[in-house]
Amino acid sequence: MKNNLKEPTLEKRNSLSKEEILERSDKIKNNLFNSEQYKKSKTIMFFVSFNSEVHTHDMIKESLRNKTIIVPKVEHNEIEPSVIIDFDNLIPGKFGVLEPIEAMKIAYKNIDLVLVPGLVFDREGHRIGYGFGYYDRFLAKVPKAAKIGLAFDFQVVDKIPREMHDVPVEVVVTDQWVIECRK
């Protein structure tokens, strides 16, 4: 069932031009930066986008000016949150995603906001990722942090199948809407 949602959504996302991705991502950035969760947070974990994902590079660079920014570093098949000072020091890591050379650790309790990638989100905050479970395992370790999914509007559906280990986001920010997820 998840693959029935995953494949056509990924295909549609991959069909976007670089210009469309950047234009839509800029709208997502504006919606995110105007959200209360973003404004209140001091320490934010961004995912570093790759391929056709919502482009987060500019969001990260802009946020570095006045927030503590964390990005994932994959170690032993787990996400290790790492503080970054300069976006330009990231290098391709596992799966070709940019990450720090070495993790600069931070206590999980200090993370205010986690921005979560996904292929498909539903209106209750559940998501379909790439299938490795990295984010579900990580999100379970930061129960007090606000969790926001970033997606293009066509990546949001009414309902997706879920599993016991799934950790939902509270908000999904798209280029069209900010969706407060129902519990």
URTA-V667775 format. One record per residue. N is the residue number from 1. RES is the residue in three letters. PSI is psi in radians with two decimals (none if undefined). BURIAL is + if it has 16 or more other C-alpha atoms within 10 Angstrom, else -. D_LAST is the distance of its C-alpha to the last C-alpha in Angstrom with 2 decimals. Layout:
N	RES	PSI	BURIAL	D_LAST
N	RES	PSI	BURIAL	D_LAST
//
This chain:
1	MET	-0.78	-	21.83
2	LYS	-0.69	-	20.44
3	ASN	-0.53	-	23.99
4	ASN	-0.49	-	24.06
5	LEU	-0.66	+	21.43
6	LYS	-0.93	+	22.74
7	GLU	-0.87	-	26.40
8	PRO	-0.56	-	26.49
9	THR	-0.77	+	24.00
10	LEU	-0.70	-	26.10
11	GLU	-0.78	-	29.21
12	LYS	-0.75	-	28.14
13	ARG	-0.74	+	27.18
14	ASN	-0.32	-	30.52
15	SER	-0.17	-	32.36
16	LEU	2.45	-	31.54
17	SER	2.84	-	34.59
18	LYS	-0.69	-	34.64
19	GLU	-0.75	-	35.05
20	GLU	-0.73	-	31.98
21	ILE	-0.81	+	29.87
22	LEU	-0.71	+	31.28
23	GLU	-0.83	-	30.91
24	ARG	-0.69	+	27.26
25	SER	-0.59	+	26.54
26	ASP	-0.66	+	28.29
27	LYS	-0.69	+	25.96
28	ILE	-0.75	+	22.93
29	LYS	-0.80	+	24.79
30	ASN	-0.76	-	25.34
31	ASN	-0.73	+	21.72
32	LEU	-0.88	+	20.72
33	PHE	-0.38	-	23.68
34	ASN	-0.07	-	22.86
35	SER	2.62	-	19.30
36	GLU	-0.69	-	19.03
37	GLN	-0.76	+	17.61
38	TYR	-0.83	+	20.71
39	LYS	-0.69	-	23.10
40	LYS	-0.44	-	22.20
41	SER	2.57	+	22.35
42	LYS	-0.59	+	25.69
43	THR	2.00	+	25.11
44	ILE	2.32	+	23.28
45	MET	2.02	+	23.10
46	PHE	2.61	+	23.71
47	PHE	2.58	+	24.15
48	VAL	1.98	+	27.64
49	SER	2.66	-	27.55
50	PHE	2.80	-	29.99
51	ASN	-2.20	-	31.17
52	SER	0.25	+	29.04
53	GLU	2.86	+	25.87
54	VAL	2.19	+	24.80
55	HIS	1.96	+	27.85
56	THR	-0.11	+	27.00
57	HIS	-0.82	+	30.61
58	ASP	-0.63	-	31.34
59	MET	-0.75	+	28.07
60	ILE	-0.86	+	29.05
61	LYS	-0.74	-	32.63
62	GLU	-0.70	-	31.75
63	SER	-0.46	+	29.28
64	LEU	-0.36	+	31.99
65	ARG	-0.56	-	33.92
66	ASN	0.22	-	31.78
67	LYS	2.75	-	29.06
68	THR	2.17	+	29.31
69	ILE	2.37	+	28.26
70	ILE	2.52	+	27.35
71	VAL	2.76	+	27.38
72	PRO	2.48	+	26.98
73	LYS	2.18	+	30.14
74	VAL	2.09	+	29.97
75	GLU	2.22	-	32.09
76	HIS	0.75	-	32.45
77	ASN	0.49	-	29.50
78	GLU	2.66	-	27.14
79	ILE	2.17	+	25.97
80	GLU	1.94	+	28.10
81	PRO	2.32	+	26.95
82	SER	2.25	+	30.12
83	VAL	2.42	+	31.09
84	ILE	2.63	+	33.10
85	ILE	-0.61	-	35.72
86	ASP	2.10	-	36.89
87	PHE	-0.59	+	35.11
88	ASP	-0.12	-	38.51
89	ASN	0.04	-	38.98
90	LEU	2.57	+	36.32
91	ILE	2.76	-	37.76
92	PRO	2.27	-	36.57
93	GLY	-2.51	-	35.06
94	LYS	2.39	-	33.45
95	PHE	0.15	-	32.75
96	GLY	0.08	-	34.61
97	VAL	2.38	+	31.77
98	LEU	2.38	+	33.21
99	GLU	2.90	+	32.80
100	PRO	2.67	+	34.90
101	ILE	-0.84	-	38.13
102	GLU	2.55	-	37.28
103	ALA	2.30	+	34.11
104	MET	1.71	-	34.30
105	LYS	2.71	-	31.93
106	ILE	2.57	-	29.53
107	ALA	2.33	-	27.73
108	TYR	-0.63	+	24.05
109	LYS	-0.29	-	23.33
110	ASN	-0.08	-	24.88
111	ILE	2.09	+	22.40
112	ASP	-0.62	+	20.31
113	LEU	2.35	+	18.66
114	VAL	2.18	+	18.38
115	LEU	2.18	+	18.68
116	VAL	2.28	+	17.72
117	PRO	2.91	+	19.65
118	GLY	2.78	+	18.73
119	LEU	-0.70	+	20.37
120	VAL	2.42	+	17.43
121	PHE	2.68	+	13.81
122	ASP	3.06	+	11.34
123	ARG	-0.09	+	9.21
124	GLU	0.08	+	5.95
125	GLY	0.02	+	8.10
126	HIS	2.73	+	10.03
127	ARG	2.74	+	13.73
128	ILE	2.13	+	17.17
129	GLY	-2.60	+	19.72
130	TYR	-0.07	-	23.40
131	GLY	0.13	-	23.09
132	PHE	-0.28	-	24.46
133	GLY	0.12	-	21.36
134	TYR	-0.86	+	22.56
135	TYR	-0.68	+	19.39
136	ASP	-0.74	+	17.17
137	ARG	-0.73	-	19.95
138	PHE	-0.80	+	20.30
139	LEU	-0.52	+	16.70
140	ALA	-0.38	-	16.73
141	LYS	-0.17	-	19.75
142	VAL	1.07	+	18.26
143	PRO	-0.45	-	15.30
144	LYS	-0.25	-	16.12
145	ALA	2.47	+	16.54
146	ALA	2.53	+	14.35
147	LYS	2.11	+	13.51
148	ILE	2.24	+	14.24
149	GLY	2.46	+	15.10
150	LEU	2.21	+	18.34
151	ALA	2.76	+	19.30
152	PHE	2.66	+	21.61
153	ASP	-0.62	+	20.24
154	PHE	-0.11	-	21.35
155	GLN	0.01	+	19.26
156	VAL	2.23	+	16.00
157	VAL	2.97	-	15.41
158	ASP	-0.78	-	13.13
159	LYS	2.45	-	12.23
160	ILE	2.74	+	13.83
161	PRO	2.54	-	14.84
162	ARG	2.81	-	13.35
163	GLU	2.85	-	15.18
164	MET	-0.63	-	14.83
165	HIS	-0.09	-	15.84
166	ASP	2.34	+	13.41
167	VAL	1.97	+	11.79
168	PRO	2.79	+	9.16
169	VAL	2.80	+	10.00
170	GLU	-0.45	+	8.43
171	VAL	2.52	+	10.86
172	VAL	2.15	+	13.17
173	VAL	2.15	+	16.62
174	THR	-3.11	+	19.06
175	ASP	-0.27	+	22.55
176	GLN	-0.63	-	21.49
177	TRP	2.85	-	18.11
178	VAL	1.99	+	15.68
179	ILE	1.99	+	12.21
180	GLU	2.04	-	9.50
181	CYS	2.44	+	6.45
182	ARG	2.54	-	3.75
183	LYS	none	-	0.00
//
